[in-house]
Amino acid sequence: MNGKQPSHHGHGRTAYHFQPAKNWMNAQPARPDVRHGQALLAWGHSVSGDLVNWAFLSTALDPTSPFDADGCWSGSATVLPDGRPVILYTGRDSNTVQVQNVAFPRDPSDPLLREWHKPSCNPVIPQPADVTGNNFRDPTTAWLGRDGLWRFAVAAEVPALECPDLFPVAERGTAEGLDASANGPGVRHVLKLSKMADEDYYVVGWYDDAADTFVPAEEERCGDVRNWRRIDHGHVFGAKSFFDAGKKRRVLWAWVDEKDGHSDDVAKGWAGIQAFPRALWLDTDGKQLVQWPVEEIETLRRKQVTLLGAEVGSGGLHEIAGIETLQADVEVAFEIPNLEEAEQLDPKWLQDPRKLCAEKGASSVQGGAGPFGLIAMASHDLQWRSWQIRTRAT
């Protein structure tokens, strides 16, 4: 489950990313991880002291009650003022209706919180009358309002929109994270939603505590979620953040579904991994997020290979010798001496980056200053390559 453990599942198993020992996973350790077992969803339970090295304990929540008999679905953890954690999660009940449930640690003094109790008061929020049975799920971390009442957000009724997240960020571009209940001067909020199977969008604004409403900072970002900014690109979905109180930072997890076929998943023995945990903070413009892998990831680095001052002409390639591994952490810095011939950025391109890549991708279109980038895992004759990371200057 980390880069220091030997792989027993073949060369394709990751070393830098969190993943279970086997089976299917599609949610985040921050809520915690959801595993597939016996055709029902349960919550797996893994622990870590550094977000890099993980130990699997057991399942934390299993579908054993009428209110979650058909699966313990996604949810979030909330830390109460007295330090006790509580889990809010979606259960699909014995009638296949989605309801919201709560669970508490059976022994709060247990540092690993190995056993969880689901009280008989569940479901704490039954399905509303105006919401269909399969569109009411994924509660966020709860926050405490000025009136002393707890609140959380749930995706409801809008098809294809799920996995919400609502969290505060500090203004002025500081990287320091905030507890979920933080509000007031110097604080903005981020609303994030997942759309379809691999699209995560967010918008920055303010949460009005008195009116219980969210107001975007940019009027043009109102309405259609497709006008919001993307928090990720690629086959990444269901991003979820949490506040790391120990290091005063907000950390983001996201599910990478890998897009392998069913037969490949069976052969591998697993399906789905987690992207790097990333620290999140607000840019100085107050409108978009900045993210970077948590510093603990660097503890997995071993042999260092350095290439300085290489000049690559138009259409040229330069091999980086000395990397003899299937997994590497690469930092690349390009200096482009002349951008006069680079294409001007068309704002319309930002609406559909996937379409842009299909029509003006670096692999097929030569730009005025590019393409340039990194080709990874290629054969010596370049006839075979598993991935290429390339871009064209604009």
C-alpha positions as CSV (number, residue, x, y, z in Angstrom):
1,M,0.0,0.0,0.0
2,N,3.0,2.3,-0.2
3,G,6.3,2.7,-2.0
4,K,8.4,0.8,0.6
5,Q,6.5,-2.5,0.3
6,P,7.4,-5.1,-2.3
7,S,4.8,-5.9,-4.9
8,H,3.2,-9.3,-5.1
9,H,0.9,-8.4,-7.9
10,G,3.2,-8.0,-10.9
11,H,5.0,-5.0,-12.3
12,G,1.8,-3.0,-12.9
13,R,1.1,-2.4,-9.2
14,T,1.7,1.2,-8.0
15,A,4.2,2.1,-5.3
16,Y,3.5,5.8,-4.8
17,H,-0.3,5.7,-4.6
18,F,-2.7,4.4,-2.0
19,Q,-4.6,1.3,-3.0
20,P,-6.1,-1.7,-1.2
21,A,-4.5,-5.1,-1.3
22,K,-7.2,-6.4,-3.6
23,N,-10.7,-5.8,-5.0
24,W,-12.4,-2.6,-6.2
25,M,-12.1,0.8,-4.6
26,N,-13.8,4.0,-5.6
27,A,-13.6,6.5,-2.7
28,Q,-11.1,8.3,-0.6
29,P,-9.2,7.4,2.6
30,A,-10.4,10.8,3.9
31,R,-13.9,9.3,4.2
32,P,-12.3,6.5,4.5
33,D,-11.9,4.1,1.6
34,V,-14.8,2.2,0.1
35,R,-14.2,-1.4,-0.9
36,H,-16.2,-3.9,-2.9
37,G,-17.0,-7.1,-1.1
38,Q,-19.8,-9.7,-1.6
39,A,-21.5,-7.4,-4.2
40,L,-22.1,-4.8,-1.5
41,L,-20.2,-1.6,-0.5
42,A,-18.4,-1.5,2.9
43,W,-16.0,1.0,4.4
44,G,-12.4,-0.3,4.5
45,H,-10.2,1.1,7.4
46,S,-6.6,1.9,6.8
47,V,-4.3,4.1,9.0
48,S,-1.2,6.1,8.4
49,G,1.0,8.5,10.2
50,D,2.3,10.3,7.1
51,L,-0.3,9.9,4.3
52,V,2.2,7.7,2.5
53,N,2.7,4.4,4.4
54,W,-0.6,2.7,5.2
55,A,-1.7,-0.3,7.2
56,F,-5.0,-2.0,6.6
57,L,-7.0,-2.9,9.7
58,S,-10.4,-4.2,8.8
59,T,-13.7,-2.8,7.6
60,A,-15.1,0.1,9.6
61,L,-18.7,-0.1,8.3
62,D,-20.4,-3.1,6.9
63,P,-24.0,-3.3,5.5
64,T,-25.5,-5.1,8.5
65,S,-28.6,-2.9,9.3
66,P,-31.9,-2.2,7.6
67,F,-30.8,1.4,6.9
68,D,-27.7,0.3,5.0
69,A,-28.6,-3.3,4.0
70,D,-27.8,-2.7,0.4
71,G,-24.5,-1.0,0.9
72,C,-22.6,1.6,3.0
73,W,-21.9,4.3,0.4
74,S,-19.8,7.4,0.4
75,G,-19.6,9.9,3.2
76,S,-17.3,12.0,5.3
77,A,-15.7,12.2,8.7
78,T,-16.3,15.1,11.1
79,V,-14.3,15.9,14.3
80,L,-16.5,17.2,17.1
81,P,-15.3,20.0,19.4
82,D,-14.4,17.5,22.1
83,G,-12.1,15.7,19.6
84,R,-14.4,12.7,18.9
85,P,-14.8,11.8,15.2
86,V,-18.2,11.0,13.7
87,I,-18.9,9.4,10.3
88,L,-21.8,10.7,8.1
89,Y,-22.5,8.3,5.3
90,T,-25.1,7.3,2.7
91,G,-26.7,4.0,3.2
92,R,-28.9,2.2,0.7
93,D,-31.6,0.6,2.7
94,S,-33.4,-2.7,2.3
95,N,-35.8,-1.0,-0.1
96,T,-32.8,0.3,-2.2
97,V,-33.5,3.9,-1.1
98,Q,-30.6,6.2,-0.3
99,V,-30.7,7.6,3.3
100,Q,-28.1,9.5,5.4
101,N,-26.7,7.7,8.5
102,V,-24.3,8.4,11.3
103,A,-21.7,6.2,13.1
104,F,-19.6,6.8,16.2
105,P,-16.4,5.1,17.5
106,R,-17.3,2.3,19.9
107,D,-14.2,3.1,21.9
108,P,-13.1,6.8,21.5
109,S,-10.0,6.1,23.5
110,D,-8.7,3.6,20.9
111,P,-6.1,5.5,18.9
112,L,-6.9,3.4,15.8
113,L,-10.7,3.7,16.1
114,R,-11.0,0.1,15.0
115,E,-14.7,-0.5,15.8
116,W,-17.7,1.8,14.9
117,H,-21.2,1.8,16.3
118,K,-24.3,2.6,14.1
119,P,-27.0,3.8,16.5
120,S,-30.7,2.9,16.2
121,C,-31.6,6.5,15.5
122,N,-30.5,5.9,11.9
123,P,-31.3,7.1,9.3
124,V,-30.8,10.6,10.7
125,I,-32.1,12.0,7.4
126,P,-34.5,9.8,5.5
127,Q,-35.1,10.4,1.8
128,P,-37.1,13.7,1.2
129,A,-40.4,13.3,-0.5
130,D,-39.3,15.5,-3.5
131,V,-36.1,13.5,-4.2
132,T,-35.9,10.3,-6.1
133,G,-34.4,7.2,-4.4
134,N,-31.2,7.0,-6.4
135,N,-30.2,10.7,-6.2
136,F,-29.6,11.5,-2.5
137,R,-26.1,10.7,-1.4
138,D,-22.5,11.7,-0.4
139,P,-22.7,13.9,2.7
140,T,-19.9,16.3,3.3
141,T,-17.9,17.0,6.4
142,A,-20.3,18.9,8.8
143,W,-19.7,22.4,10.0
144,L,-21.0,24.2,13.1
145,G,-23.1,27.4,12.4
146,R,-23.2,30.5,14.6
147,D,-26.6,29.3,15.9
148,G,-25.0,26.2,17.4
149,L,-26.5,23.8,14.8
150,W,-24.6,21.4,12.7
151,R,-25.0,21.4,8.9
152,F,-23.7,19.3,6.0
153,A,-24.4,19.3,2.2
154,V,-25.7,16.3,0.3
155,A,-26.0,15.8,-3.5
156,A,-29.7,15.5,-4.2
157,E,-32.1,15.2,-7.2
158,V,-29.7,16.5,-10.0
159,P,-28.7,13.4,-12.0
160,A,-25.0,13.0,-12.7
161,L,-23.9,15.4,-9.9
162,E,-22.5,13.8,-6.8
163,C,-19.6,13.8,-4.3
164,P,-20.0,17.4,-3.1
165,D,-17.5,19.2,-0.9
166,L,-17.8,22.6,0.8
167,F,-14.8,23.9,2.7
168,P,-13.3,27.2,3.8
169,V,-10.0,28.7,2.5
170,A,-8.0,31.6,3.8
171,E,-7.8,34.8,1.7
172,R,-4.5,36.5,0.9
173,G,-3.0,33.4,-0.7
174,T,-1.7,31.8,2.5
175,A,-1.3,28.0,2.3
176,E,-2.6,27.5,5.9
177,G,-5.8,25.4,5.9
178,L,-8.9,26.0,7.9
179,D,-11.3,23.9,10.0
180,A,-14.6,23.2,8.3
181,S,-16.5,25.5,10.6
182,A,-14.3,28.5,10.0
183,N,-16.1,31.6,8.6
184,G,-16.0,35.4,8.8
185,P,-13.6,38.1,7.6
186,G,-10.7,36.8,5.6
187,V,-12.4,33.5,4.8
188,R,-13.8,32.3,1.5
189,H,-15.5,29.0,0.7
190,V,-15.0,26.4,-2.1
191,L,-18.0,24.4,-3.5
192,K,-17.0,21.3,-5.4
193,L,-19.1,18.9,-7.3
194,S,-18.4,15.7,-9.4
195,K,-20.1,15.4,-12.7
196,M,-20.5,12.2,-14.8
197,A,-17.7,9.7,-14.4
198,D,-14.5,11.7,-14.5
199,E,-15.2,15.4,-14.1
200,D,-14.6,17.4,-10.9
201,Y,-15.6,21.1,-10.9
202,Y,-15.3,23.8,-8.2
203,V,-16.2,27.5,-7.7
204,V,-14.9,29.9,-5.1
205,G,-17.2,32.2,-3.2
206,W,-18.7,32.9,0.3
207,Y,-20.9,30.8,2.5
208,D,-23.6,33.1,4.1
209,D,-24.1,31.5,7.5
210,A,-27.2,33.4,8.3
211,A,-29.0,32.6,5.0
212,D,-27.5,29.2,4.5
213,T,-26.6,30.0,1.0
214,F,-23.4,30.0,-1.2
215,V,-22.5,33.0,-3.3
216,P,-19.9,32.6,-6.1
217,A,-17.2,35.3,-6.2
218,E,-17.5,35.4,-10.0
219,E,-21.0,36.0,-11.4
220,E,-20.1,34.2,-14.7
221,R,-19.5,31.1,-12.6
222,C,-23.1,30.9,-11.5
223,G,-25.5,28.4,-12.9
224,D,-24.2,25.6,-15.1
225,V,-21.5,23.6,-13.3
226,R,-19.6,23.4,-16.6
227,N,-18.8,27.1,-16.3
228,W,-16.9,26.3,-13.0
229,R,-13.2,25.5,-12.9
230,R,-11.9,22.0,-13.1
231,I,-10.1,20.7,-10.0
232,D,-8.6,17.8,-12.0
233,H,-8.3,16.5,-15.6
234,G,-8.0,12.9,-16.8
235,H,-9.7,9.8,-15.3
236,V,-10.0,11.3,-11.9
237,F,-13.2,11.6,-10.0
238,G,-14.9,12.1,-6.6
239,A,-12.4,14.4,-5.1
240,K,-12.8,15.0,-1.3
241,S,-10.8,17.2,1.1
242,F,-10.1,17.2,4.8
243,F,-8.5,19.5,7.3
244,D,-5.2,18.2,8.6
245,A,-5.1,20.0,12.0
246,G,-1.7,18.8,12.9
247,K,0.0,20.6,10.0
248,K,-2.7,23.3,9.5
249,R,-3.4,22.4,5.9
250,R,-6.2,21.2,3.7
251,V,-5.6,17.9,1.9
252,L,-7.3,16.7,-1.2
253,W,-7.8,13.0,-2.2
254,A,-9.3,11.8,-5.5
255,W,-10.1,8.4,-7.1
256,V,-8.3,7.3,-10.2
257,D,-10.3,4.6,-11.9
258,E,-7.5,3.6,-14.3
259,K,-10.0,2.7,-17.1
260,D,-8.7,-0.9,-17.5
261,G,-11.0,-3.5,-18.9
262,H,-12.8,-6.0,-16.6
263,S,-10.6,-8.9,-17.7
264,D,-7.5,-6.7,-16.9
265,D,-8.9,-5.9,-13.4
266,V,-9.5,-9.5,-12.6
267,A,-6.0,-10.4,-13.7
268,K,-4.4,-7.6,-11.6
269,G,-6.6,-8.4,-8.6
270,W,-7.5,-4.8,-7.9
271,A,-9.3,-1.9,-9.6
272,G,-8.8,1.8,-8.6
273,I,-6.2,3.8,-6.8
274,Q,-5.9,7.1,-5.1
275,A,-4.1,10.1,-6.6
276,F,-1.4,11.7,-4.5
277,P,-2.7,13.5,-1.5
278,R,-2.4,17.2,-2.4
279,A,-2.3,20.3,-0.2
280,L,-4.9,22.9,-1.3
281,W,-5.0,26.7,-0.8
282,L,-6.4,29.8,-2.5
283,D,-4.5,31.7,-5.1
284,T,-3.7,35.4,-4.4
285,D,-6.4,36.4,-6.9
286,G,-9.0,34.8,-4.6
287,K,-10.7,33.0,-7.5
288,Q,-8.9,29.7,-8.0
289,L,-7.2,27.0,-6.1
290,V,-3.5,26.1,-5.9
291,Q,-2.5,22.5,-5.3
292,W,0.7,20.6,-4.7
293,P,1.5,17.0,-3.6
294,V,2.0,16.8,0.2
295,E,5.7,17.0,1.2
296,E,5.6,13.5,2.7
297,I,5.6,12.1,-0.9
298,E,9.2,13.0,-1.2
299,T,10.2,10.5,1.4
300,L,9.6,7.8,-1.2
301,R,12.4,9.1,-3.4
302,R,15.6,7.1,-3.7
303,K,18.2,7.3,-6.5
304,Q,18.4,10.8,-8.0
305,V,19.0,11.3,-11.7
306,T,19.8,14.9,-12.8
307,L,20.0,16.4,-16.3
308,L,20.9,20.1,-16.5
309,G,21.2,22.5,-19.4
310,A,20.0,20.1,-22.2
311,E,19.0,21.9,-25.4
312,V,16.2,20.3,-27.4
313,G,15.6,21.8,-30.9
314,S,12.4,21.7,-32.9
315,G,11.2,18.1,-33.2
316,G,14.2,16.8,-31.2
317,L,14.3,14.3,-28.4
318,H,16.8,13.9,-25.5
319,E,17.0,10.7,-23.6
320,I,17.3,10.9,-19.8
321,A,19.7,8.1,-19.0
322,G,20.0,6.3,-15.7
323,I,16.3,5.8,-14.9
324,E,15.9,2.0,-14.7
325,T,12.6,1.6,-12.9
326,L,9.0,1.4,-13.7
327,Q,8.1,4.3,-11.4
328,A,9.8,7.6,-11.1
329,D,9.0,11.0,-9.6
330,V,10.0,13.6,-12.3
331,E,10.4,17.3,-12.0
332,V,10.9,19.1,-15.3
333,A,11.6,22.8,-15.9
334,F,11.5,24.2,-19.5
335,E,12.9,27.5,-20.6
336,I,11.6,28.8,-24.0
337,P,13.7,31.6,-25.4
338,N,11.1,33.0,-27.8
339,L,7.4,33.0,-27.5
340,E,6.6,35.4,-30.3
341,E,5.3,32.6,-32.6
342,A,3.3,31.0,-29.8
343,E,-0.5,30.9,-30.4
344,Q,-2.7,33.3,-28.5
345,L,-4.9,31.6,-25.9
346,D,-8.5,31.5,-26.9
347,P,-10.7,31.7,-23.8
348,K,-13.2,29.3,-25.5
349,W,-10.6,26.6,-25.1
350,L,-11.0,26.6,-21.4
351,Q,-14.7,25.4,-21.8
352,D,-13.7,22.0,-23.1
353,P,-10.1,21.1,-22.6
354,R,-10.7,17.5,-23.7
355,K,-12.1,18.7,-27.1
356,L,-9.1,21.1,-27.4
357,C,-6.6,18.2,-26.9
358,A,-8.5,16.1,-29.5
359,E,-8.4,18.9,-32.1
360,K,-5.1,20.6,-31.3
361,G,-3.2,17.9,-29.4
362,A,0.6,18.1,-29.2
363,S,1.0,14.7,-30.8
364,S,-0.6,15.8,-34.0
365,V,-0.3,19.6,-34.4
366,Q,3.0,21.6,-34.5
367,G,2.8,24.9,-32.7
368,G,4.8,28.0,-33.0
369,A,6.7,27.2,-29.8
370,G,6.3,23.5,-29.2
371,P,5.2,20.8,-28.6
372,F,7.5,20.1,-25.7
373,G,7.1,17.7,-22.7
374,L,8.0,14.3,-21.4
375,I,7.6,10.9,-23.0
376,A,7.4,8.2,-20.3
377,M,8.0,4.4,-20.5
378,A,9.0,4.3,-24.2
379,S,10.9,1.6,-26.1
380,H,14.4,2.4,-27.4
381,D,13.1,2.8,-30.9
382,L,10.1,4.9,-29.7
383,Q,7.8,2.5,-31.5
384,W,6.1,1.7,-28.2
385,R,5.2,4.2,-25.4
386,S,2.7,3.9,-22.7
387,W,2.2,7.6,-22.0
388,Q,3.4,10.9,-23.2
389,I,3.0,14.2,-21.4
390,R,3.4,17.0,-23.9
391,T,2.2,20.5,-24.3
392,R,2.3,23.4,-26.7
393,A,3.1,26.9,-25.6
394,T,0.3,29.5,-25.7
